Amino acid sequence: DHFLYVSNSGYNNIQEIDAITNTTLREIQIPGGVNVWSMAILNGDSMAVTCSVSNNVIVIRLSDEQVTAVLSDIAAPQGILCDDQYLYVCATGFADMQYGPSYVLMYDKRSLARIDSLPTGTNAQNMALDEQGRLHVVCTGNYADIAGEVHVIDVESRETVAILEVGGAPSNISIAGDLVYLAAGGWGSEGFVFSYRVSDLQILHDESSPLTTTPGV
C-alpha cells in the first residue's frame, strides 16, 4: 500500500515509514537476527527478513511484531522475494571469509517448507522475476578472480536457461519493461551500471562498456 520498509543492519530492525506523510511509524526489532539484509512481504500481515550473519530468515507478523517462523541453516542469506507460490532466498555461501557454493532456495510460501535448492554462480546476492516466470539471479563473484554473472532460471522447470557473463561486481537488479539494470559498484573515479534486454538476454552494457555515473553504485 503506502508503506515503505527499510532494513537497518546496525540496529537489527525494520523501519516502517508512511510514504504519504514521510513519517516513521515504528521500528520493528528482529529478535535472533544479525545483520538484517532485505525483506519480502509474504501476505497482508507477514514479512520474511534475511539475516546474513546469523544464517537465517525470520518471519515477523506485522500486526504484533511476533516471530512466527525461523528458516535456519542458510549460508549468509541476502536477497529475498516471493511470487504467488514460492519464497526465494539467495544463499551467498559466504563463510570463514570465503565464498562457498551459492544457491537460490525455494520455499512453499504458505507452509514455508523447503522445496528445492537451485545452484547458481558465486555469491548470489539479489534477484528479480520477469514476466516470463524467470528468476534473474545476480551472482556478484568474489571481488577478485571470479567475475560477476547473471543466472537466468526458469521457475517452472527449475533449470538455468542462460548465464550472462557481465563481469565486474554487480549487486542490485531492477527490471524495467524490456530492460534490466545492474548496479555494479565502481569505487575509483566512476560508478558502473550494466544492462541487458529481457526479451533476448542480449547484453547491452557490461564491464567493458558500462553506463557511468559518479562513484559507488
N, C-alpha and C positions, 0 to 999 in steps of 0.2 A: 504494500500500500504506500504510505508516505513516510515510512521509517527507513533510516539508514543504520547499518550495524558496522562498527569499526572494531577490529581486533587490536588490543593494546598488549603487546607481548610482555613488556616490562612489568605490567601490573596484573597480568593473567586475568584480564577481564574483557568483556564485550560492551562497548559503549553504544547505547541506543539513543538515536537522535531523531527528533521530529524535523523532517526536511522542509516542512512548511514554515515553521516558526524559527528554525535553526537553533533549537533548544535541546540540550542533553537532558533526557528524561531519567535515565538511570545508568548505572554501571553494573553489569551482571558478572559477578565473580565466578570463575571456573575452578571449582574445588578439585584438587588432584591433578590439575592440568599444569604443564610447564611449557612456557613459550607458545601461547595460543597463536595460531598462524592464520587460519581462514575458516569460514563457516558456510553452511548451506542450510536453507530453510527446508525442513522435511514436510511440515504441514502447517496449519494455521497457528499451532501452539508449540512447535518443537524446532530446535535448531541443533545441528551437529557441528562440532568445533574440533578442528585438528590441533593437537598439542605436540609439536615436533620433538621436544627434548624428552618428554615422558612417554613417547612412543604409543600414544593412544588417541582415540576420538571419543569425546564426551558429548552425550546428548542431553540438552537442557530443555526443560519445559518452561516456556517463556512466561506463563501466567504466574507461576510461583517461584521460578528460578531454581527448581529442584532438578538434580541429576536423575534421569530415568534409565540411562544405559551407558555402559562404557565398552568401547571396542578396543581390545588390547592387542599387544604383540604386533604392532605396526611399526616398521623401521622408519623413524623420522618422517611422519606424515606431514604433508603441506597442502597441496591443492585439494579441493573437495567440491563436488557438485552433485545434483540429483536430477533425474527426469521423472516420468510418471511411475516407473517401476523400480529403478535402481538408485542406490547411493554409490558414488565412485570416489575413491580416495587414492591420491598419489602417495605411494610409499617410496621415498627417495633412496632408501637404503644406506643413509649416512650413519656411520658408527665408528668410534675409535679413530676419528679424524681421517676417515677414508670412505669412499663410496663403494658399497657392495651392490648386489643385484637390485634393480628397481622394478616396481610393479604398479599397475593400477588395480586396486582391489575393488571387487563388485560385491555389494550387499543388497539383499532384499530391502526395499525401502520401508516396508511395514514391519516385518519380523526382525530385521537387522541381522539376519543370518548371512554369513559369508557365502557367496555364490561361486566366485571364481577369482583367480589371480592372473592378470594379464601381463606378461613380461614386456618391458619397454627398454629404451636406451638408458644410459647412465643419468641418474639424478633427475627423475621425472618430478618436476615441481608444480606445474599447472596444466590445466586442460580446458577445453571448451567443446560443446556439442554443436554440430552443424545441422542443417535442416534435413540432411540425408541420413541422420542417425549415426553419424560417425564421431568418435572422440578424436580430437586433435590434442595430443599429449606433448607438452614441451619438455624435452629432455635437455637440461642445461649443459651436461657434461661435467667434467671435474675441474674446470678452470685452468687446465694445464694441457695434457696431451690428448684428451678426449673432447672433441668439439661438440657444439650443440646440434640437435636434430629435433624434428617433429615427427612423431609416430602417429599415423592415422589408423584408427582401429574401428572396424565395423562392429557396432554393439550387438547386432543380432547374431552374427556368426562368431563374434569374439576373435576375429582374425585381423592381423595387421595387414592393411591393404597398400600402404605406402610408407616409406621413410624418406623424409625431406632433409637433406644434409645442408642446413643453412649455415653451419659454422658458428663461430663466436660463442657467446654465453647467453642465449635468450632465456627469458624467465616468464613474464606475464604475457597473456594472449588475449586478443579481442577479435571477434568475428563481426564484420560489418558488411552485410549483403554478400557479395561475391569476393570480398577481400578479407584477408586475415593479417593482422598486425602483431608483431612480436617486439616487446621491449627487450633490448639486448645490451644494456649496460653502456659501456664507453666511459672510461674514467680518466682519459687524457684530456685532449683539447676539445673532443666532440663526443656526443652521445649517439647511440645507434638504434635504429628501428628497422626490422626486417619485415618483408611482406610476401604473400603469395596468394593465388586465387583458389577459392573453394572448388569451383566447377571442374578444373582440370589439374589442380595441385601444381600449377606452374609457378616456380619461384620467380619473384619479380625483384626483390632486394634481399641480398644475403650478406655474408661477411665481406665479400669482395666489392659489393656495391650498395651499401646501406643508405637509408634515409638518415640524414644527420641533423642533430639538434645540439643544444648545449649539453655538457657532460652529465652522465649518471641517469640514464633512462631505466 
